Amino acid sequence: MAGEVFQHAFLNRDRLVHIVDPDPLSCEALSVLFRLEGFQTSFSVDTLGFFVALERRRPDVVILSLAIGGDAGLAVLRRLKTMRTGMPVFMTAVAADIGRAVEAMKAGAADVFAKPIDNDQLLAAVFEALREDVHVGPIQGGRRQIEVRGFEHLTPREREVLQLITNGQSNKEAGRELGISPRTIEVHRARVMEKLGARNTAELMRIVLMG
């Protein structure tokens, strides 16, 4: 168990979780939760502060309250999704937000957690979302190599191609959907594989789907 905790802390030490919630106490409580797991944290109590912080550094995970200014939480979620950053966004909600929680899931939220939040469930969901960025290599020289392969190095087009490949679409099908030639899809696919360290499509799928 102690080894698992250390490994989590090691893998998370360069990862930033940004919490957006109008309640400073909620921000602080979640910050403590993630700092104990080795993450760096920051928080904002309004959307303006969040986007200012986003300009300084893109977080790896966003915990976003639906209670932040009417429909502002949903608006922030949709804006983040149009930016195609690839960062998972988890929403927090109170009972009155259930209708908007459904909207949030449809808009691309990784998950929605009702307050009071089950910390263990939230942490498990965040670890699962980040797992695809972690590749544990074979043992070499008595040590197992761990590589953190974030998707931040992929261009927006490469992310689109990766998503279509993951969905099982052929070069021709992906090209038709994106309005580009199958040959261009192949070029993007090759660059994605190079950036993620995959030697073939099967390995690429393992990296994306299994971590």
C-alpha positions as CSV (number, residue, x, y, z in Angstrom):
1,M,0.0,0.0,0.0
2,A,2.8,2.4,0.9
3,G,4.5,1.7,-2.4
4,E,1.2,2.5,-4.3
5,V,0.9,5.8,-2.4
6,F,4.5,6.7,-3.3
7,Q,4.0,5.8,-6.9
8,H,0.9,8.0,-7.1
9,A,2.8,10.9,-5.5
10,F,5.7,10.4,-7.9
11,L,3.5,10.3,-11.0
12,N,1.4,13.3,-9.9
13,R,4.1,15.7,-8.7
14,D,4.1,17.7,-12.0
15,R,0.4,17.5,-12.5
16,L,-1.8,20.5,-11.7
17,V,-5.4,20.2,-10.5
18,H,-7.4,23.5,-10.8
19,I,-10.6,23.8,-8.7
20,V,-13.2,26.3,-9.7
21,D,-15.8,26.9,-7.0
22,P,-17.5,30.0,-5.6
23,D,-17.0,28.6,-2.1
24,P,-13.4,29.1,-0.8
25,L,-13.8,26.4,1.8
26,S,-14.7,23.8,-0.9
27,C,-11.7,25.0,-2.9
28,E,-9.4,24.6,0.1
29,A,-10.8,21.2,1.0
30,L,-10.3,19.8,-2.5
31,S,-6.9,21.4,-2.7
32,V,-5.8,19.5,0.5
33,L,-7.3,16.3,-0.9
34,F,-5.2,16.4,-4.1
35,R,-2.1,17.8,-2.5
36,L,-2.1,14.8,-0.2
37,E,-1.9,12.6,-3.3
38,G,1.1,14.5,-4.6
39,F,-0.7,16.9,-7.1
40,Q,0.0,20.6,-7.4
41,T,-3.2,22.5,-7.0
42,S,-4.7,26.0,-7.7
43,F,-8.2,27.3,-7.4
44,S,-10.4,30.1,-8.5
45,V,-13.7,31.4,-7.0
46,D,-15.0,32.8,-10.3
47,T,-14.7,32.2,-14.0
48,L,-12.6,35.3,-14.8
49,G,-9.9,34.2,-12.3
50,F,-9.9,30.7,-13.8
51,F,-9.3,31.9,-17.4
52,V,-6.6,34.3,-16.2
53,A,-4.9,31.3,-14.5
54,L,-5.4,29.2,-17.6
55,E,-3.3,31.7,-19.6
56,R,-0.4,31.2,-17.1
57,R,-0.6,27.4,-17.0
58,R,-2.9,24.8,-18.4
59,P,-4.0,22.3,-15.7
60,D,-4.0,18.6,-16.2
61,V,-7.5,18.3,-14.5
62,V,-10.2,20.8,-13.8
63,I,-12.8,20.3,-10.9
64,L,-15.6,22.7,-11.9
65,S,-18.6,23.6,-9.8
66,L,-22.0,23.9,-11.5
67,A,-22.9,26.4,-8.8
68,I,-20.5,29.1,-10.2
69,G,-22.7,31.9,-11.5
70,G,-25.9,30.5,-13.0
71,D,-25.1,28.7,-16.2
72,A,-21.5,29.9,-16.1
73,G,-20.2,26.4,-15.1
74,L,-21.7,24.9,-18.2
75,A,-20.4,27.8,-20.3
76,V,-16.9,27.2,-19.0
77,L,-17.1,23.5,-19.7
78,R,-18.3,24.1,-23.3
79,R,-15.5,26.6,-23.9
80,L,-12.9,24.2,-22.6
81,K,-14.2,21.5,-24.9
82,T,-14.0,23.8,-27.9
83,M,-10.4,24.5,-27.0
84,R,-9.7,20.8,-27.4
85,T,-7.1,20.8,-24.7
86,G,-7.8,17.1,-23.8
87,M,-7.9,17.9,-20.1
88,P,-10.6,16.0,-18.2
89,V,-13.2,18.2,-16.5
90,F,-15.1,16.9,-13.5
91,M,-18.2,18.8,-12.3
92,T,-19.5,19.2,-8.8
93,A,-23.1,19.8,-8.1
94,V,-25.7,20.1,-5.4
95,A,-29.1,18.5,-5.5
96,A,-30.7,21.4,-7.2
97,D,-28.2,21.1,-10.1
98,I,-29.3,17.6,-11.2
99,G,-30.9,18.9,-14.5
100,R,-27.7,20.8,-15.4
101,A,-25.6,17.8,-14.3
102,V,-27.2,15.8,-17.2
103,E,-26.4,18.7,-19.5
104,A,-22.8,18.7,-18.3
105,M,-22.4,15.1,-19.1
106,K,-23.8,15.7,-22.6
107,A,-21.4,18.6,-23.0
108,G,-18.4,16.4,-22.3
109,A,-17.8,16.4,-18.5
110,A,-15.7,13.4,-17.5
111,D,-18.2,12.9,-14.5
112,V,-20.4,14.8,-12.1
113,F,-20.1,14.4,-8.4
114,A,-22.9,15.5,-6.0
115,K,-22.0,17.3,-2.8
116,P,-21.0,16.2,-0.2
117,I,-18.4,14.7,-2.4
118,D,-17.2,11.1,-1.9
119,N,-13.4,11.8,-1.9
120,D,-12.4,8.2,-2.7
121,Q,-14.7,8.1,-5.7
122,L,-13.5,11.5,-7.0
123,L,-9.8,10.5,-6.6
124,A,-10.5,7.1,-8.4
125,A,-12.2,8.9,-11.3
126,V,-9.3,11.4,-11.6
127,F,-6.7,8.6,-11.5
128,E,-8.6,6.7,-14.2
129,A,-8.9,9.7,-16.4
130,L,-5.1,10.3,-16.1
131,R,-4.2,6.7,-16.5
132,E,-4.0,6.9,-20.3
133,D,-1.2,9.3,-19.9
134,V,1.0,6.8,-18.0
135,H,2.9,4.0,-19.6
136,V,4.7,1.5,-17.4
137,G,7.5,-0.1,-19.4
138,P,9.3,-3.4,-19.0
139,I,11.8,-4.0,-16.2
140,Q,15.3,-3.0,-17.3
141,G,18.4,-3.2,-15.1
142,G,16.2,-4.2,-12.2
143,R,14.0,-1.1,-12.4
144,R,10.6,-0.6,-14.1
145,Q,10.6,2.4,-16.4
146,I,7.6,4.8,-16.0
147,E,6.9,7.3,-18.7
148,V,4.3,10.0,-18.4
149,R,3.0,10.7,-21.9
150,G,0.6,13.6,-21.8
151,F,-1.4,14.5,-24.9
152,E,-0.4,18.1,-24.6
153,H,2.1,17.7,-27.4
154,L,-0.6,16.7,-29.9
155,T,-2.1,19.4,-32.2
156,P,-5.8,19.8,-32.3
157,R,-6.0,17.9,-35.6
158,E,-3.8,15.1,-34.3
159,R,-6.2,14.8,-31.3
160,E,-9.1,14.5,-33.7
161,V,-7.4,11.8,-35.7
162,L,-6.4,9.9,-32.5
163,Q,-10.0,10.0,-31.4
164,L,-11.3,8.6,-34.7
165,I,-8.6,5.9,-34.7
166,T,-9.6,5.0,-31.2
167,N,-13.2,4.7,-32.4
168,G,-12.0,2.2,-34.9
169,Q,-12.4,4.3,-38.1
170,S,-10.3,3.6,-41.1
171,N,-8.1,6.2,-42.7
172,K,-10.7,6.6,-45.4
173,E,-13.6,7.0,-43.0
174,A,-11.6,9.4,-40.8
175,G,-10.6,11.4,-43.8
176,R,-14.3,11.7,-45.0
177,E,-15.4,12.9,-41.5
178,L,-12.6,15.5,-41.2
179,G,-12.8,16.5,-44.9
180,I,-9.1,15.6,-45.6
181,S,-7.5,12.9,-47.7
182,P,-6.7,9.4,-46.3
183,R,-3.1,10.1,-47.0
184,T,-3.2,13.1,-44.7
185,I,-4.8,11.0,-42.1
186,E,-1.9,8.6,-42.4
187,V,0.6,11.4,-41.9
188,H,-1.2,12.6,-38.8
189,R,-1.5,9.0,-37.5
190,A,2.3,8.6,-37.9
191,R,3.0,11.8,-36.0
192,V,0.7,10.7,-33.2
193,M,2.4,7.4,-32.9
194,E,5.8,9.0,-32.9
195,K,4.8,11.5,-30.2
196,L,3.2,8.8,-28.0
197,G,6.0,6.3,-28.5
198,A,3.8,3.7,-30.2
199,R,5.5,1.4,-32.7
200,N,2.3,0.2,-34.4
201,T,-1.5,0.8,-34.2
202,A,-2.1,-2.0,-31.7
203,E,0.4,-0.4,-29.3
204,L,-1.1,3.0,-29.9
205,M,-4.5,1.6,-28.9
206,R,-3.0,0.0,-25.7
207,I,-1.4,3.3,-24.7
208,V,-4.7,5.2,-25.2
209,L,-7.1,2.7,-23.8
210,M,-5.1,0.9,-21.1
211,G,-2.3,3.3,-20.1
